[in-house]
Amino acid sequence: MNRVNSSKFPNSIYGVITAPKQFTSWSSGMVSMILARGPNEGCLQVAREVVAGKRNGNWLFFMTPYYANKFGIVGYQVIGAHAFFLEWRTSGSGANGSATDTPASATYTVTFNDSLGNAISSSTVAAGQTVTVPAAPSRDGYTFTGWSGGVSNGQTITVSANATYTANYTAVAAPTPTVTKYTVTFVTSTGQSISSTSVDSGKTVTIPAAPTITGYTFTGWSGGVSSGDTVTVTDNVTYTANYNQDETPAETPSTPSTDEKEPEPAGNSSEQGNAGEGQAEGQ
């Protein structure tokens, strides 16, 4: 990856590996054999870490320590069974150098971006210098989950190659809005319940038709509404259907029947007849 980031080599992993006279494992066919049978998990893990930004140094070349000493390479570092170094620089002494032998002219750029690709900061420093990982900026609706490359806010990193670190975020689920409900009630002025319903705030209801009540005349709804109106609900409310009681007609006096007999005068005809009979007998 150091070679990929260097202007002296191809800018892709494939280009670096297949470059002429660089990796005998490629030209010999060994890499193809390993890929055919599948690399072991240890190799895969190291590759993942390197691709994610992990570095042990800014080295561009390597060979065995034997040949490094034979050629008099200055400034190499032994890792495992190999000597790694930045450039072919010899002193003729064959003595093992240290990382401080890296030329002072070598500089690298360290960039910090967010997961959208927006630049947070970027620094170009000499090899061996340090940079501090900045605090990840906050994003509305997102939670910061960490930096790529296994670094953390405020961590000091020794620079040995060009590197880019990304601040990763996870979207936060939006809270479920609280819905306020109100009760809308319809009654009559005579004390009857018409209907009652629970409605979400901001929703609408329709004013019902006023019921017919025997002996009463509907005069209108309270609240200035009319049957069939649509009203928006913003609070608990009661609408009353108002009625006036109908007037009762006055009673008409009854007239006596003409068939009724007049009362007889005192001394009725019967008595008179009896009296006449008596007089006739006396004579």
SULHU-V704737 format. One line per field, one symbol per residue. ss: DSSP state (@ for helix, = for strand, . for the rest). psi: psi as a letter, one per 20 degrees, with the letter a starting at -180 (. if undefined). A space follows every 10 residues. Layout:
# SULHU-V704737
ss=???
psi=???
This chain:
# SULHU-V704737
ss=.......... ..@@@@@... ...@@@@..@ @@@@@@@... @@@@@@@@@@ @......... ===.@@@@@@ @.=...===. .====....= ........@@ @.....==== ====....== ======...= ==........ .======@@@ .....===.. ..======== =......... ========.. ..======== ...===.... .....===== =@@@.....= ==....==== =====..... .......... ........@@ @@@@@@@@@@ @@.
psi=hhhhiqiirq kqgghghjqp kgohhghijh ghgghhipqr hggggggggg hiipqiakqi qqrqhghghg ikppkqppoc jqpqrgrnpq iihjqparhi ippiipqqpp pprriijppg rpporqpirq qpprppqqpp jqppirqrjj rrpiqppppj rpqpppoqqp ppppqpqppp qqppqprqij jqpgrpqppq pirqqpprpp qpppjqppir qrjkrqpiqp qppjrpqppp oqqppqqpqq ppqqpqqiip qqqqrqmrhg hhghhhhhgh hh.
